[in-house]
Amino acid sequence: MVCRALLRPTCHAKPLISRGDRVATPASSAARLPIPPYDSRVLYHLTTRDAWQRAVAIGDYLAPSLEDEGFIHLSTESQWPAVRTRFYAEVGDLLLLVIDPERLRHEIRYEAADGDRYPHLYGPLDVSAVIEVREL
């Protein structure tokens, strides 16, 4: 049985402000980013339910790509469906994280990959930056 409360990052007993080790304002590099020429001003990340529940428990999401490549792969609204098809077609219990980039502490860079420019997050994903979790 899965606790539905773990899917919502806003259900923490302690708010972000009281966590002492976190800053409640976006990173200066994230605040200076120009508005990207994409569909929306939110970003997306696909992950499993287990990985998201671990992130909620510790306050940061640490994707394997952060250690392997130095960043977390994100997508725009128009990009995530193709990413799901290409990389997650066989993955069950998949979640789509909807991210407010202004709430991130770490830098986002739009970098070329597969003929498009994808957003990459250079640091852990702040659980508090996830504004919606969609079950797929």
DSSP file (Angstrom, degrees, kcal/mol; ACC not computed):
  #  RESIDUE AA STRUCTURE BP1 BP2  ACC     N-H-->O    O-->H-N    N-H-->O    O-->H-N    TCO  KAPPA ALPHA  PHI   PSI    X-CA   Y-CA   Z-CA
    1    1 A M              0   0    0      0, 0.0     2,-0.5     0, 0.0     0, 0.0   0.000 360.0 360.0 360.0 136.7    0.0    0.0    0.0
    2    2 A V        -     0   0    0      3,-0.0     2,-0.7     2,-0.0     3,-0.1  -0.861 360.0-128.1-105.9 132.2    1.3    3.4   -1.0
    3    3 A C    >   -     0   0    0     -2,-0.5     3,-1.5     1,-0.2     4,-0.3  -0.690  13.7-154.0 -76.3 114.8    0.8    6.5    1.2
    4    4 A R  G >  S+     0   0    0     -2,-0.7     3,-1.7     1,-0.3     4,-0.4   0.796  89.8  70.1 -61.2 -28.6   -0.7    9.1   -1.1
    5    5 A A  G >  S+     0   0    0      1,-0.3     3,-1.2     2,-0.2     6,-0.3   0.802  88.0  64.5 -61.0 -27.9    0.7   11.8    1.2
    6    6 A L  G <  S+     0   0    0     -3,-1.5    -1,-0.3     1,-0.3    -2,-0.2   0.678  92.1  63.6 -70.6 -15.8    4.2   10.9    0.0
    7    7 A L  G <  S+     0   0    0     -3,-1.7    -1,-0.3    -4,-0.3    -2,-0.2   0.674  93.2  71.6 -78.9 -16.2    3.3   12.0   -3.6
    8    8 A R    X   -     0   0    0     -3,-1.2     3,-1.5    -4,-0.4    -1,-0.1  -0.885  64.0-162.1-107.7 116.5    2.8   15.5   -2.4
    9    9 A P  G >  S+     0   0    0      0, 0.0     3,-0.8     0, 0.0    -1,-0.1   0.709  87.6  66.0 -68.6 -17.3    5.9   17.5   -1.5
   10   10 A T  G 3  S+     0   0    0      1,-0.2   118,-0.0   120,-0.1    -5,-0.0   0.419  80.9  80.5 -84.2   3.9    3.9   20.1    0.4
   11   11 A C  G <   +     0   0    0     -3,-1.5    -1,-0.2    -6,-0.3    -6,-0.0   0.322  60.0 131.6 -93.8   9.5    2.8   17.6    3.0
   12   12 A H    <   -     0   0    0     -3,-0.8     4,-0.1     1,-0.1    45,-0.0  -0.291  60.9-134.7 -59.9 144.4    6.0   17.8    5.1
   13   13 A A  S    S+     0   0    0      1,-0.1    -1,-0.1     2,-0.1    -3,-0.0   0.851  96.7  50.1 -66.9 -33.9    5.5   18.2    8.8
   14   14 A K  S    S-     0   0    0      2,-0.0    -1,-0.1     5,-0.0    -2,-0.1  -0.919  89.0-131.0-107.5 126.8    8.2   20.9    8.7
   15   15 A P    >   -     0   0    0      0, 0.0     3,-1.1     0, 0.0     4,-0.3  -0.326  28.4-106.3 -69.8 160.4    8.0   23.7    6.1
   16   16 A L  G >  S+     0   0    0      1,-0.3     3,-1.9     2,-0.2     6,-0.3   0.859 115.9  62.9 -54.7 -40.6   11.1   24.5    4.1
   17   17 A I  G >  S+     0   0    0      1,-0.3     3,-0.6     2,-0.1    -1,-0.3   0.816 101.7  50.3 -59.1 -32.7   11.8   27.7    6.0
   18   18 A S  G <  S+     0   0    0     -3,-1.1    -1,-0.3     1,-0.2    -2,-0.2   0.432  85.3  91.2 -87.5   2.9   12.3   25.9    9.2
   19   19 A R  G <   -     0   0    0     -3,-1.9     2,-5.2    -4,-0.3    -1,-0.2   0.429  69.8-157.2 -84.1   3.5   14.8   23.4    7.8
   20   20 A G  S <  S+     0   0    0     -3,-0.6    -1,-0.2     1,-0.3    -3,-0.1   0.036  82.8  65.9  58.0 -41.7   17.9   25.5    8.6
   21   21 A D  S    S+     0   0    0     -2,-5.2     2,-0.3     2,-0.0    -1,-0.3   0.408  94.7  68.4 -92.9   2.6   19.9   23.7    5.9
   22   22 A R  S    S-     0   0    0     -6,-0.3     2,-0.4    -5,-0.1    -2,-0.1  -0.901  72.0-135.5-124.0 151.0   17.9   25.1    3.0
   23   23 A V        -     0   0    0     -2,-0.3     4,-0.1     2,-0.1    -6,-0.1  -0.881   9.5-147.4-103.6 136.3   17.4   28.5    1.5
   24   24 A A  S    S+     0   0    0     -2,-0.4    -1,-0.1    -7,-0.1    -7,-0.1   0.432  75.7  75.7 -85.3   1.1   13.8   29.5    0.7
   25   25 A T  S    S-     0   0    0      1,-0.1    -2,-0.1    80,-0.0     3,-0.1  -0.795  89.9 -98.1-110.8 155.7   14.8   31.7   -2.3
   26   26 A P        -     0   0    0      0, 0.0    79,-0.3     0, 0.0    77,-0.1  -0.293  48.0 -90.2 -68.7 156.0   15.8   30.5   -5.8
   27   27 A A     >  -     0   0    0     77,-2.7     4,-2.3    79,-0.1     3,-0.3  -0.341  34.8-120.0 -61.1 145.5   19.5   30.3   -6.7
   28   28 A S  H  > S+     0   0    0      1,-0.2     4,-1.4     2,-0.2    -1,-0.1   0.866 114.2  54.0 -59.5 -36.0   20.7   33.5   -8.2
   29   29 A S  H  4 S+     0   0    0     76,-0.2     4,-0.5     1,-0.2    -1,-0.2   0.877 109.7  47.5 -66.9 -35.4   21.7   31.6  -11.4
   30   30 A A  H >4 S+     0   0    0     -3,-0.3     3,-0.8     1,-0.2    -2,-0.2   0.878 109.4  53.8 -70.5 -36.7   18.1   30.3  -11.7
   31   31 A A  H 3< S+     0   0    0     -4,-2.3    -1,-0.2     1,-0.2    -2,-0.2   0.793 108.3  50.7 -67.6 -27.6   16.6   33.7  -11.1
   32   32 A R  T 3< S+     0   0    0     -4,-1.4    -1,-0.2    -5,-0.2    -2,-0.2   0.537  81.3 118.6 -88.3  -6.7   18.7   35.2  -13.9
   33   33 A L    <   -     0   0    0     -3,-0.8     2,-0.1    -4,-0.5    76,-0.0  -0.337  67.8-120.2 -62.7 135.8   17.7   32.7  -16.5
   34   34 A P        -     0   0    0      0, 0.0    -1,-0.1     0, 0.0    -2,-0.1  -0.405  39.0 -90.8 -69.0 155.0   16.0   34.2  -19.5
   35   35 A I        -     0   0    0      1,-0.1     6,-0.1    -2,-0.1     0, 0.0  -0.545  50.6-123.0 -66.9 121.3   12.5   32.9  -20.1
   36   36 A P        -     0   0    0      0, 0.0     2,-1.9     0, 0.0    -1,-0.1  -0.311  14.9-115.7 -69.7 151.2   13.0   29.9  -22.5
   37   37 A P  S    S+     0   0    0      0, 0.0     2,-0.2     0, 0.0    -2,-0.0  -0.326  77.7 113.5 -82.0  57.1   11.3   29.9  -25.8
   38   38 A Y  S    S-     0   0    0     -2,-1.9    -3,-0.0     2,-0.2     3,-0.0  -0.607  83.3 -85.0-122.7-178.3    9.2   26.9  -25.0
   39   39 A D  S    S-     0   0    0     -2,-0.2     2,-0.3     2,-0.0    37,-0.0   0.794 100.6  -2.3 -60.3 -35.5    5.6   25.9  -24.3
   40   40 A S        -     0   0    0      2,-0.2    -2,-0.2     1,-0.0    37,-0.1  -0.891  64.6-111.1-150.9 175.8    5.5   26.9  -20.7
   41   41 A R  S    S+     0   0    0     -2,-0.3     2,-0.3    -6,-0.1    -2,-0.0   0.251  90.7  82.1-101.5  12.2    7.5   28.1  -17.7
   42   42 A V        -     0   0    0     58,-0.1    35,-0.4    59,-0.1     2,-0.3  -0.797  66.5-145.9-108.8 159.7    7.4   24.9  -15.8
   43   43 A L  E     -A   99   0A   0     56,-2.5    56,-3.4    -2,-0.3     2,-0.3  -0.758   9.0-141.4-120.1 168.7    9.7   21.9  -16.4
   44   44 A Y  E     -AB  98  75A   0     31,-2.6    31,-2.0    -2,-0.3     2,-0.3  -0.925  12.7-174.1-134.0 152.9    9.2   18.2  -16.1
   45   45 A H  E     -A   97   0A   0     52,-1.6    52,-3.4    -2,-0.3     2,-0.4  -0.974  17.3-141.5-146.6 135.1   11.0   15.1  -14.9
   46   46 A L  E     +A   96   0A   0     -2,-0.3     2,-0.3    50,-0.2    50,-0.2  -0.793  35.4 148.0 -95.4 136.5   10.0   11.4  -15.2
   47   47 A T  E     -A   95   0A   0     48,-2.2    48,-3.4    -2,-0.4     2,-0.2  -0.950  44.2 -93.1-155.4 172.4   10.8    9.1  -12.2
   48   48 A T  E  >  -A   94   0A   0     -2,-0.3     4,-2.1    46,-0.2    46,-0.2  -0.535  33.8-115.5 -89.5 160.7    9.5    6.1  -10.4
   49   49 A R  H  > S+     0   0    0     44,-1.8     4,-2.6     1,-0.2     5,-0.2   0.913 115.6  52.7 -59.9 -44.3    7.3    6.2   -7.4
   50   50 A D  H  > S+     0   0    0      1,-0.2     4,-2.0     2,-0.2    -1,-0.2   0.919 109.1  48.4 -60.4 -44.6   10.0    4.6   -5.2
   51   51 A A  H  > S+     0   0    0      1,-0.2     4,-1.9     2,-0.2    -1,-0.2   0.894 112.8  48.7 -63.9 -39.3   12.6    7.2   -6.2
   52   52 A W  H  X S+     0   0    0     -4,-2.1     4,-2.5     2,-0.2    -2,-0.2   0.904 108.6  52.9 -68.3 -40.5   10.2   10.0   -5.5
   53   53 A Q  H  X S+     0   0    0     -4,-2.6     4,-1.7     1,-0.2    -1,-0.2   0.889 108.8  50.3 -63.1 -37.9    9.2    8.7   -2.1
   54   54 A R  H  X S+     0   0    0     -4,-2.0     4,-1.6     2,-0.2    -1,-0.2   0.907 110.3  51.0 -63.4 -41.1   12.9    8.5   -1.2
   55   55 A A  H  X S+     0   0    0     -4,-1.9     4,-2.8     1,-0.2     5,-0.4   0.913 107.9  51.1 -63.2 -43.6   13.3   12.1   -2.3
   56   56 A V  H  < S+     0   0    0     -4,-2.5    -1,-0.2     1,-0.2    -2,-0.2   0.882 108.3  53.9 -61.3 -37.8   10.3   13.3   -0.2
   57   57 A A  H  < S+     0   0    0     -4,-1.7    -1,-0.2    -5,-0.2    -2,-0.2   0.849 120.6  29.6 -66.6 -34.5   11.8   11.6    2.8
   58   58 A I  H  < S-     0   0    0     -4,-1.6    -2,-0.2     2,-0.2    -1,-0.2   0.632 105.4-118.7-103.3 -15.2   15.2   13.4    2.5
   59   59 A G  S  < S+     0   0    0     -4,-2.8    68,-1.9    -5,-0.2    69,-0.4   0.291  85.3  73.0  98.3 -11.3   14.1   16.7    0.9
   60   60 A D  E    S-D  126   0B   0     -5,-0.4     2,-0.5    66,-0.2    -2,-0.2  -0.993  70.7-134.7-136.8 144.1   16.1   16.3   -2.4
   61   61 A Y  E     -D  125   0B   0     64,-2.9    64,-2.3    -2,-0.3     2,-0.6  -0.876  19.3-169.0 -97.8 126.4   15.7   14.2   -5.5
   62   62 A L        -     0   0    0     -2,-0.5    -2,-0.0   -11,-0.2     5,-0.0  -0.853   6.3-161.9-119.4  93.1   19.0   12.6   -6.6
   63   63 A A    >>  -     0   0    0     -2,-0.6     3,-1.6     1,-0.1     4,-0.7  -0.405  29.8-117.2 -71.2 149.2   18.7   11.0  -10.0
   64   64 A P  H >> S+     0   0    0      0, 0.0     4,-2.2     0, 0.0     3,-0.6   0.832 113.9  64.7 -55.0 -31.9   21.3    8.5  -11.1
   65   65 A S  H 3>>S+     0   0    0      1,-0.2     4,-3.2     2,-0.2     5,-1.1   0.763  89.1  67.3 -65.3 -23.5   22.3   10.9  -13.9
   66   66 A L  H <>5S+     0   0    0     -3,-1.6     4,-0.6     4,-0.2    -1,-0.2   0.919 110.3  34.2 -63.2 -41.9   23.4   13.5  -11.3
   67   67 A E  H <<5S+     0   0    0     -4,-0.7    -2,-0.2    -3,-0.6    -1,-0.2   0.892 125.3  42.7 -76.8 -41.0   26.3   11.2  -10.3
   68   68 A D  H  <5S+     0   0    0     -4,-2.2    -2,-0.2     1,-0.1    -3,-0.2   0.894 135.2  11.9 -74.0 -41.4   26.9    9.7  -13.7
   69   69 A E  H  <5S-     0   0    0     -4,-3.2    -3,-0.2     2,-0.3    -2,-0.1   0.542  99.1-112.5-117.5 -12.4   26.7   12.9  -15.9
   70   70 A G  S  <<S+     0   0    0     -5,-1.1     2,-0.3    -4,-0.6    -4,-0.2   0.498  87.7  59.7  92.1   3.6   26.7   15.7  -13.4
   71   71 A F  S    S-     0   0    0     -6,-1.1     2,-0.5    51,-0.2    -2,-0.3  -0.972  77.3-112.9-154.3 166.7   23.1   16.8  -14.0
   72   72 A I  E     -E  121   0C   0     49,-2.6    49,-2.5    -2,-0.3     2,-0.4  -0.920  35.5-122.1-105.8 129.9   19.5   15.8  -13.9
   73   73 A H  E     +E  120   0C   0     -2,-0.5     2,-0.3    47,-0.2    47,-0.2  -0.560  36.2 177.1 -71.8 126.3   17.6   15.5  -17.2
   74   74 A L        -     0   0    0     45,-2.3     2,-0.3    -2,-0.4   -29,-0.2  -0.747  10.6-153.7-119.4 172.5   14.6   17.7  -17.3
   75   75 A S  B     -B   44   0A   0    -31,-2.0   -31,-2.6    -2,-0.3     2,-0.1  -0.956  13.8-121.6-142.5 159.9   12.1   18.3  -20.2
   76   76 A T     >  -     0   0    0     -2,-0.3     4,-2.0   -33,-0.2     3,-0.4  -0.413  45.6 -93.2 -89.1 176.7    9.7   21.0  -21.4
   77   77 A E  T  4 S+     0   0    0    -35,-0.4   -34,-0.1     1,-0.2    -1,-0.1   0.882 127.6  45.4 -60.7 -38.6    6.0   20.3  -21.8
   78   78 A S  T  4 S+     0   0    0      1,-0.2     4,-0.3     2,-0.1    -1,-0.2   0.720 114.8  49.3 -78.0 -19.6    6.5   19.4  -25.5
   79   79 A Q  T >> S+     0   0    0     -3,-0.4     4,-1.8     1,-0.1     3,-0.6   0.825  90.7  72.7 -89.5 -33.9    9.5   17.2  -24.8
   80   80 A W  H 3X S+     0   0    0     -4,-2.0     4,-2.6     1,-0.2     5,-0.2   0.828  90.2  58.2 -61.9 -35.2    8.5   14.9  -22.0
   81   81 A P  H 3> S+     0   0    0      0, 0.0     4,-2.2     0, 0.0    -1,-0.2   0.918 109.8  45.0 -60.7 -39.4    6.1   12.6  -24.0
   82   82 A A  H <> S+     0   0    0     -3,-0.6     4,-2.6    -4,-0.3     5,-0.2   0.878 111.7  52.7 -69.1 -36.7    8.9   11.7  -26.4
   83   83 A V  H  X>S+     0   0    0     -4,-1.8     4,-2.8     2,-0.2     5,-0.6   0.912 109.2  50.3 -62.7 -42.1   11.3   11.1  -23.5
   84   84 A R  H  X5S+     0   0    0     -4,-2.6     4,-1.9     1,-0.2    -2,-0.2   0.941 112.7  45.8 -60.9 -47.4    8.7    8.8  -21.9
   85   85 A T  H  <5S+     0   0    0     -4,-2.2     4,-0.4    -5,-0.2    -2,-0.2   0.908 118.8  41.4 -62.5 -43.2    8.3    6.8  -25.1
   86   86 A R  H  <5S+     0   0    0     -4,-2.6    -2,-0.2    -5,-0.1    -1,-0.2   0.893 132.2  16.3 -75.4 -41.1   12.0    6.6  -25.7
   87   87 A F  H  <5S+     0   0    0     -4,-2.8    -3,-0.2    -5,-0.2    -2,-0.2   0.646 130.5  36.7-111.8 -17.6   13.4    5.9  -22.3
   88   88 A Y  S ><<S+     0   0    0     -4,-1.9     3,-1.4    -5,-0.6    -3,-0.2   0.169  70.9 116.6-125.7  18.4   10.5    4.8  -20.0
   89   89 A A  T 3  S+     0   0    0     -4,-0.4    -1,-0.1     1,-0.3    -4,-0.1   0.836  88.2  37.6 -58.2 -34.8    8.2    2.7  -22.3
   90   90 A E  T 3  S+     0   0    0     -3,-0.1     2,-0.5    -5,-0.1    -1,-0.3   0.351  93.7 106.8 -99.3   4.8    8.8   -0.4  -20.1
   91   91 A V    <   -     0   0    0     -3,-1.4     3,-0.3   -43,-0.0     2,-0.2  -0.743  53.3-158.6 -92.5 126.0    8.9    1.3  -16.7
   92   92 A G        +     0   0    0     -2,-0.5    -2,-0.1     1,-0.2    -3,-0.0  -0.496  68.9  34.2 -93.7 169.0    5.9    0.8  -14.5
   93   93 A D  S    S+     0   0    0      1,-0.2   -44,-1.8    -2,-0.2     2,-0.3   0.899  82.6 174.7  56.0  45.7    4.7    3.0  -11.6
   94   94 A L  E     -A   48   0A   0     -3,-0.3    42,-2.4   -46,-0.2     2,-0.3  -0.616  16.0-164.5 -90.6 141.6    6.0    6.1  -13.4
   95   95 A L  E     -AC  47 135A   0    -48,-3.4   -48,-2.2    -2,-0.3     2,-0.6  -0.924  13.2-143.1-122.0 148.7    5.4    9.7  -12.1
   96   96 A L  E     -AC  46 134A   0     38,-2.8    38,-2.8    -2,-0.3     2,-0.5  -0.962  16.6-152.2-110.8 117.7    5.7   13.0  -13.9
   97   97 A L  E     -AC  45 133A   0    -52,-3.4   -52,-1.6    -2,-0.6     2,-0.6  -0.775   2.6-151.7 -90.0 129.3    7.1   15.7  -11.7
   98   98 A V  E     -AC  44 132A   0     34,-2.9    33,-2.4    -2,-0.5    34,-1.2  -0.908  20.5-161.3-101.9 122.8    6.1   19.3  -12.6
   99   99 A I  E     -AC  43 130A   0    -56,-3.4   -56,-2.5    -2,-0.6    31,-0.2  -0.877  21.8-146.4-118.0 133.6    8.8   21.7  -11.5
  100  100 A D    >   -     0   0    0     29,-2.9     3,-1.9    -2,-0.4     4,-0.2  -0.869  15.0-157.6 -91.1 108.1    8.8   25.4  -10.9
  101  101 A P  G >  S+     0   0    0      0, 0.0     3,-1.2     0, 0.0    -1,-0.1   0.744  86.9  67.0 -63.7 -22.0   12.3   26.5  -12.0
  102  102 A E  G 3  S+     0   0    0      1,-0.2   -71,-0.1    27,-0.1   -72,-0.1   0.684  96.9  55.7 -70.7 -16.0   12.2   29.6   -9.9
  103  103 A R  G <  S+     0   0    0     -3,-1.9    -1,-0.2    26,-0.2     2,-0.2   0.441  85.3 107.2 -93.8  -0.7   12.2   27.5   -6.8
  104  104 A L    <   -     0   0    0     -3,-1.2   -77,-2.7    -4,-0.2   -74,-0.2  -0.525  55.1-157.7 -82.1 145.5   15.4   25.6   -7.7
  105  105 A R  S    S+     0   0    0     19,-0.3     2,-0.2   -79,-0.3   -76,-0.2   0.671  73.1  66.3 -88.9 -20.9   18.7   26.3   -5.8
  106  106 A H  S    S-     0   0    0     18,-0.3    17,-0.2     1,-0.1   -79,-0.1  -0.648  91.2 -88.5-110.8 161.6   20.9   25.0   -8.6
  107  107 A E        -     0   0    0     15,-0.5    15,-3.1    -2,-0.2     2,-0.5  -0.311  29.1-152.8 -69.6 141.8   21.6   26.1  -12.2
  108  108 A I  E     -F  121   0C   0     13,-0.2     2,-0.4   -79,-0.1    13,-0.2  -0.963  12.5-172.2-111.8 131.7   19.6   25.0  -15.2
  109  109 A R  E     -F  120   0C   0     11,-2.4    11,-2.5    -2,-0.5     2,-0.7  -0.988  20.1-139.4-123.5 134.5   21.3   25.0  -18.6
  110  110 A Y  E     +F  119   0C   0     -2,-0.4     2,-0.3     9,-0.2     7,-0.0  -0.844  35.2 178.5 -90.7 116.6   19.5   24.4  -21.9
  111  111 A E  E     -F  118   0C   0      7,-2.9     7,-2.9    -2,-0.7     2,-0.2  -0.916  31.7-100.9-128.0 148.4   21.8   22.1  -23.8
  112  112 A A  E     +F  117   0C   0     -2,-0.3     2,-0.3     5,-0.3     5,-0.2  -0.410  49.1 151.4 -69.0 133.9   21.7   20.4  -27.2
  113  113 A A  E >   -F  116   0C   0      3,-2.9     3,-1.6    -2,-0.2    -2,-0.0  -0.888  65.9  -4.9-161.4 132.0   20.7   16.8  -27.3
  114  114 A D  T 3  S-     0   0    0     -2,-0.3     3,-0.1     1,-0.3    -2,-0.0   0.847 129.2 -52.4  52.2  40.6   19.0   14.7  -30.0
  115  115 A G  T 3  S+     0   0    0      1,-0.3     2,-0.3     0, 0.0    -1,-0.3   0.630 125.1  77.8  76.5  13.8   18.4   17.7  -32.2
  116  116 A D  E <  S- F   0 113C   0     -3,-1.6    -3,-2.9    -5,-0.1     2,-0.6  -0.865  82.4-107.2-141.3 174.0   16.7   19.8  -29.5
  117  117 A R  E     - F   0 112C   0     -2,-0.3    -5,-0.3    -5,-0.2    -7,-0.1  -0.945  37.3-169.3-111.5 114.7   17.7   21.9  -26.5
  118  118 A Y  E     - F   0 111C   0     -7,-2.9    -7,-2.9    -2,-0.6     2,-0.4  -0.780  23.6-115.7-104.1 144.5   16.9   20.1  -23.2
  119  119 A P  E     - F   0 110C   0      0, 0.0   -45,-2.3     0, 0.0     2,-0.4  -0.635  30.1-167.3 -78.0 134.5   17.0   21.7  -19.7
  120  120 A H  E     -EF  73 109C   0    -11,-2.5   -11,-2.4    -2,-0.4     2,-0.6  -0.985  12.5-144.1-123.1 133.0   19.6   20.1  -17.4
  121  121 A L  E     -EF  72 108C   0    -49,-2.5   -49,-2.6    -2,-0.4     2,-1.4  -0.867   6.2-152.6 -99.4 119.0   19.7   20.7  -13.6
  122  122 A Y  S    S+     0   0    0    -15,-3.1   -15,-0.5    -2,-0.6   -51,-0.2  -0.536  71.6  18.8 -94.1  69.6   23.2   20.9  -12.2
  123  123 A G  S    S-     0   0    0     -2,-1.4   -51,-0.2   -17,-0.2    -2,-0.1  -0.852 106.1 -40.1 155.3 175.9   22.5   19.8   -8.7
  124  124 A P        -     0   0    0      0, 0.0     2,-0.6     0, 0.0   -19,-0.3  -0.256  59.9-112.4 -61.5 150.2   19.8   18.0   -6.7
  125  125 A L  E     -D   61   0B   0    -64,-2.3   -64,-2.9   -21,-0.1     2,-0.3  -0.770  30.0-127.5 -85.6 120.0   16.2   18.7   -7.4
  126  126 A D  E >   -D   60   0B   0     -2,-0.6     3,-1.8   -66,-0.2     4,-0.4  -0.531   6.9-143.9 -68.6 124.5   14.6   20.5   -4.5
  127  127 A V  G >  S+     0   0    0    -68,-1.9     3,-1.5    -2,-0.3    -1,-0.2   0.857 100.8  61.7 -57.1 -35.2   11.4   18.6   -3.4
  128  128 A S  G 3  S+     0   0    0    -69,-0.4    -1,-0.3     1,-0.3   -24,-0.1   0.659  94.6  62.3 -68.4 -14.9    9.9   22.0   -2.7
  129  129 A A  G <  S+     0   0    0     -3,-1.8   -29,-2.9   -26,-0.1     2,-0.8   0.601  80.6  94.7 -83.8 -12.2   10.3   23.0   -6.3
  130  130 A V  E <   +C   99   0A   0     -3,-1.5   -31,-0.3    -4,-0.4     3,-0.1  -0.719  49.4 176.3 -83.4 113.7    7.9   20.2   -7.4
  131  131 A I  E     +     0   0A   0    -33,-2.4     2,-0.3    -2,-0.8   -32,-0.2   0.588  64.7  17.1 -97.2 -11.8    4.5   21.8   -7.7
  132  132 A E  E     -C   98   0A   0    -34,-1.2   -34,-2.9     2,-0.0     2,-0.5  -0.973  57.0-155.8-157.8 145.2    2.6   18.8   -8.9
  133  133 A V  E     -C   97   0A   0     -2,-0.3     2,-0.5   -36,-0.2   -36,-0.2  -0.985  17.0-165.1-124.3 119.2    3.1   15.0   -9.1
  134  134 A R  E     -C   96   0A   0    -38,-2.8   -38,-2.8    -2,-0.5     2,-0.4  -0.890  14.8-137.5-108.3 130.8    1.2   13.2  -11.9
  135  135 A E  E      C   95   0A   0     -2,-0.5   -40,-0.2   -40,-0.2    -2,-0.0  -0.715 360.0 360.0 -81.9 133.4    0.7    9.5  -12.0
  136  136 A L              0   0    0    -42,-2.4   -41,-0.1    -2,-0.4    -1,-0.1   0.398 360.0 360.0-107.9 360.0    1.1    8.1  -15.5
